[in-house]
Amino acid sequence: MVALRIHNQISEIPEQGWESLRNDDYPFLSYAYLHALEESRCVSDETGWHPLHLTIEDEDKNLLAAMPMYLKNHSWGEYVFDWSWQEAWENSGEEYFPKLVTAVPFTPATGPRILYCSQKLSYKQALELLFSAVRQLCSENNFSGWHGLFIEDQHLNDFTPLKLPLRMDCQYHWFNHNYSSFDDFLAKLTSRKRKSIRKERQKVGSQQIELRVIEGSELCDENVKQFYNFYELTYLKHGHYGHLNLTFFQTLRRTMAEQIMVIFAYHDEKVVAGSWFFKSKDTLYGRYWGCDTEFDRLHFETCYYQGIDYCIKHDLQCFNPGAQGEHKIQRGFEPISTWSVHWIESETFRSAVAHFVREEKQYMKQRITELAKYLPFSASKTDN
């Protein structure tokens, strides 16, 4: 016998139980990360992210599976864009919101979305139980549907029996092909692209910029405050505030510093820019950036080249620098597919969304194939 439970905040779930279900160190589904979002009020009713986390427990109340989930009254902070779906609902006189979303708020990074005890349940069994609860919630509360965002490739087939549309999108990731150094990476590029990257890095150096990496226990509260000022400036330049507040970053420094890396740019011993990363045992995740003084090419150095250099030095296999940005291709970031799954409560809209997703998938496949043609890698390793 198992029981399905709904939790209005992650603090209702025992941290030890949640963590016991994790089988990797993907940072964004850690209890610490999700708790920091809620404790800081970045995720709350006020921000339009009401937690409705699902868990499965056995008869002794031992946690068997868990899935983060949120009730949404908008689509901001998801990075899987459904504005056209919302418009279609509204044009027909229907309400698109509220909807349910399984995702990591403000974090477009593929990773686990269902945690489960492999000794007691398979992924497929956990998914079927959780999805039955999702359907019941949608039916009983008039939610328009449920959306699972940035699903891992290896679990896509588990969704097939549920007959959910699979939506395809594109990101740009850098992969470590056993490079021994940054120069070794450059040696695999065409001569023109290699010279272009070297020129960009030299340009930063010629402006008397020094880059420093701070991570783990070296990261202090003053560093967090310095970075947060840059983060806020980035958003203010576009006329609004960031999704995240200082309390969120300070909490992360206390609870998961070992998975955080910050790169600061100094000019005349003054910090002028910074970028914030998370890391797992095999992947670097570039997340946030900001500056208070504009320097030519500093963004590329601080957000991309320093990250590539870090991956090579620390034998990380992948660098995920965040969503969007075709300009990343010429710097060695490869176009890859990302996936989301969708349950639509309305039968009429369900078939329309399924058709839309099929058509979009064909376009995205062609797009990724075309984008890959612009990768800067040389066909000949002897190219000079």
N, C-alpha and C positions, 0 to 999 in steps of 0.2 A: 504494500500500500504506500502511495506517495501523496503528498499534499502540495498543491500549487499556491503560492502566496504572492501578494502584491505589496510592495514597500514604497512609501511616500518619501523616503530618504534612505540613503545607503547606510547611515548610522544605525538603522533598524536591523541590519544584517551583521552578524559577527565577523569582524575582520579576519580572524583566524580561519573561519570556515570559507570565506571568499577566497583568500589566498591559497588555501589548500587545493582549490580547484584549478589553479593556474598551472600550466605545464611549460611556460616560457616566461621570458622577462620583457615581453612587449610592454612598454611603460604606460600606455594610455588606458589599459584596462586594469591597472593595479588599483587596489582599494585606496591607496594613498592619493592617486591622481583624481579619481572620481570624488573622493571625499573632500579634497581641496576645492574642487569646483563648487560643491554644495556649501561647504563651510564658509567660503568666501562670498557666497550669495551671487556668484557669477552664473550659477545654475539655480533657478528659483522660479516661483510663479511670476515674480516681477520681470524677469528676463524672458519669460515665455517658454521656459524649459521646466515643466513640472515632472519630477521623478516618479516613475511607476515601475520600479525594478521588479522583475519576476524571479522567483526562486522555486526550486523543487526540493522538498524535504522528505526523508523517510519517516517511518512511524515514530522513531526516536528523536525526531527533529534535527537529524544530521543533514547538512547541506549536500545535495546530490548534483545540482546544476543551478546556474544563475545567468541572467541576461539583463544587461542595462537597457532601460527603456524610458522614454520621456513622452509626455503629452504636450503637443505643440499647438500654438495658435498663430504661428508664422513659420516661414521657411528659412529664416536667417541662421547662419552658423552651421549649415549642413554640408554645403559644397557639392551637393547633388541637386541640380537646379530643376525645380518643378513648377516654375511660375506659369508656364503654358497650361499645365494641368489645372492649377488653381483658376486660371482664367476660364477654362472650359467649364468647370463646375459652376462658377458664378454666372456665366452667360446662360446656362441652362436653368438658373434659379436655385441651384443646390449650394450647400455649404461645404467647402473643402476642409475647413478647420472646425473643430479640432481633429488632429491626426496623431497617430502613434509613430514614434521613430526609435529604432535601435541604432545607436551611433555613439561616438564619443563627441560631446559638444565642442564645436569650434575646431575640430581636429580631423582633417581629411587624410587620414593615414590608414591604409588597409591593415587589418589585424583581426585577432579573435573577437567574436561578438557573442559567443556562447561559451561559458565555462561549465565543465562537467567532470564528474568523478568517473574516470575510465574503468575503474574496477566494478562499478555498479551500473553504469549506463554507457551506451554508445552515443556518439554525436547525433546520429540519426534519431535515436530514441528521445534524447533530450530535446532536440528540435521539434519533434512531433508533439510532445507534451506542451512545450512552451507555445508553439503556434496554435494549439487548440485553445489555450488561454487567451491569446491575442485575438482570435476570431470571436470568441465569446465577448470579450471587452468591446470590440467594434460593433457587434450586433446589439448588445444591450445598451450601449451608450451613444449610439448614432455617430461613432467616429467614422471618418471617410475611409480610413484604411491604416495600414502599417507599412513602414519602410525600413528595411535593413540596409545600412549604408557601409560601403567599403568592406565587403565580405571577402574572406580569404579564398583564393582560387581553389585550394584543395577541398573545400567544402561545398562548392557550387553544385555538384552532382547530388548532394544530400537534399537540396531544395527541389529537385526534379519531380519527385512524387507529389509535392504540394502544388505543382502546376502554377508556380509564381513566375511572372515575367522577370527575366534577368536583364538589367539595364547595363550597358557598357559605356565607359568613359575612358579618358586618357590622362595619364600623368607622365612625368619625366624623371627617371631614376638613373643614378650613376651606379655602375657595377664594377667591382674590383676584380679584374682579370689577372690576379696574381702579380700586380705591379710591385716592384721593389722600391720605387721612389716616384715622386711627382714627375721627374724627368723621364722615367721609364714610361709613365702614362703618356706624356707628351710625345714620346718617340713613336707611339702607335697612331698618331694623328697625321693628317696630311701636312705638308710643309707649310701651306698657307695658314691653316688653322693653328698649327703649333706656334708660328711666329706671332699670330694675333693674340693668343693667350699670354705668351711671354711679354709682349708689348704691354698688355693690360696690367700684368703684375709689376712690370718695371715702372709703369706710370704711377702706381701706388707708392712704390718705394721712393721714387724721385720727389714725392711730396712730403718726405720725412715722416711717413706713417710707420708705426711699429705695431705689430699684431701680437697679442698675448692671449694664451689659452688659460682659463681658470675653470677648474672642475672639482667635483667631490667636496671633500672637507675644506679645500682652499676657498670655496665660495662663501663669502661673508654677507651679512645683511646689507652692508654699504654697497657691495657689488650689485645686489638685487635692486636696491633703490636707484643706482646709477642706470642699470639696464631699463628699469621700468620707465624712467623719464624718456629714454629713447623710444620705447614702445609706444607710449602715449603720443609723442610728437608725430610719429608716423601716421596715426589715425587723425590727429588734429589737423594735419596738413590737408586731409580730405574732408574736413568739416564735421567730424563726429568722434566720439570716444571709443576706445577699444572695448572688446567684449570682456577682457580680463582686468582685474584690479590688482593693486599692490599686495593685498592680503593673500591672494592666490599664489603669487610668485614666492612670497615669504614663507608660506606654508610648505610649498614644494621644497624649498631649500632645507627646511627642517626635517621633512619626511622621506625624501627620495633624492638627496643630493648626489648619491653615487651614480645616478642615471642622467645627470645634468652636466652640460658643458657650455660655457659662455666664452665667446671670443670678443675681446675689446680692442678697438683701434685707438692708439694714442698718437697725439701730435703735440710736440713740445711738452711731453709728460702730462698732457691733459687728455682725459678720455673724451673722444669725439663721436664714437659710434660703437654699436655692439650687436651681436647676434646670439640668439639663444637656441640651443640644441638639446635633444634628448638622445639617449643611446641605449641599445640593448647589446647582447653579446655579439650580434652580427650586423646590426643596422644602425646608421646614424640618421636622425630625423631633424632636419632644419625646420624651425618653427617661426621665430619672430626676429625682427630686425628694426633698427632705428638709428638716427644720427641727429646731432644738433648743428653740424657744420657739413656742408657739401664738399666732398673731394672726388675728383674724377676717378671713376672705376672702383671706388671703395666698396660699393655694394657687391660687385662680383667677387672681389677678393674675400670680403668678410663672410659672405653667405655661401659661396660656392667653392672657390679654390682652397680656402682654409679647411673646409669640410672634406674635400677630396684628399687633401694632404693628411688630415687626421685619420681618415679611413685607411689609407695606405700604411701609415705608421703603426696603427693599432690593429691591423688585419681585420677590419670590418668589411663585410662583403657587399653592402648596399648602402647608398646614400639617397634618402628620400627628402628632397629639399622643400616639399610642400606642393600645393596645387598650382596648376596652370603654368604658363610661361614657355612659349616655343623658343625663346631666345636661349633656353638651356641646352637645346640640341647641339648647337655649334660648340658648346663647352663640354660635350661628351655625355650628356644625359640622354638616355634612350627612351623613346616613347613606349609605354607599356599600358596594358588595359587594366582598368579598375571596374569593380562590379557592385551593383546594388540589386536588392530583391524587393518586390512590392506586392502587397495584398490590397486589393481594392474591394471595398464592401459592396458597392453598387454593381450589379451584373452588367448594366449598360456601359458604365465607364470602365469596367474591368476588361471587356473585350477591346474597347477603344485604346486603352493604355497598352494592352498586349500588342496590338497592331503598331502603335507608335514606337514601342521599344524594339520590335522586330525590324522596322524600317531604319530606326536610328542605329541599330547594331551594324547593319550592312554599311552604313555611311562611316561609322567609327572604325570598322575594320579597314576600309579603304584608306581612311585618313591616316591611321597608324602606319600602314604600308607606305604611303607617300611620304610621311614625315621621316620615316627611317632612312629614306634615300638621302636626307640632308645631314646624316651623322658624319662627324669629321674624321672618322677612322680611315686610315690608309689601307688600301688593298694590298700594298707591298710593305713589308716591314723594313725594307731597305730604302724606302722613300726619304729623301733628304730635302 
